[in-house]
Amino acid sequence: MRPLISLLFLFFSATTFGQDKIEGIGKFKLKKTTIAYLDTLVKEKDFDREVIKSYDDYFKIMYKKDKLAELFPDTVKTYNSPPYTHYCKDTRVFYIPKMTISDIEVKDTYLTFYKDTLVNINTDYSSEIVEAFELKYGKAELEKKEKEVKCTLKLTGSTISYTETMFYQYWDNGNIKCTAAIGDYRDSKCEKQSLSYISISIEKISEKIRECDDKEKDRLKNRQNTEKKKQLDDF
């Protein structure tokens, strides 16, 4: 009886404690990878470097191979800023339109660094990435969330109810959280749109960045208002 108990203990120890914990994708590890690694990546992959300061410029390199771009927010036309950009001075964001990791194509990847260290990865959803996560980090239960939304049709003025449906899977490694999401939603015109993404982040640092962004946006707005007032001195 004792040998059987010992074997069971070893089995459950291996499956429980031997399971890898998610830290990132490939060599991009949260809390470990620094901006300096991007120089190595550019040399290894022979990537071209780009600097993107508007959504229009960002759109031109979407899904192109062999590119690595640093993204900056538009400080004049904030609505024209590339995705995932931040105003926080301690934060830098890099974009890789397309790359291959372990024979899996990874598209539309945003790498957010805070004080030189990787703290967030956002990339396109793919079943291949999710399958790799499940093999490496364990099965994640598929969670379905539905939300009722109402839209008013402009032509008739009538109101129609729609159901937005999203499916989520989660992997947890202490303060590192990974979310894989896929589904649909209704945009401002009430047209059905697809939404899918994979996000790996450190929640506490993400909150710090949001707070820092808000402060920088307020400073920017106050500075712009001051400049506008000066232009009205003779008004």
Beta strands, then each sheet from edge to edge (+ up, - down):
strand 1: 24-25
strand 2: 28-29
strand 3: 48-52
strand 4: 67-71
strand 5: 91-101
strand 6: 104-114
strand 7: 117-123
strand 8: 143-152
strand 9: 159-173
strand 10: 176-186
strand 11: 192-202
sheet 1: 1+ 2-
sheet 2: 3+ 4+ 5- 6+ 7- 11+ 10- 9+ 8-
end
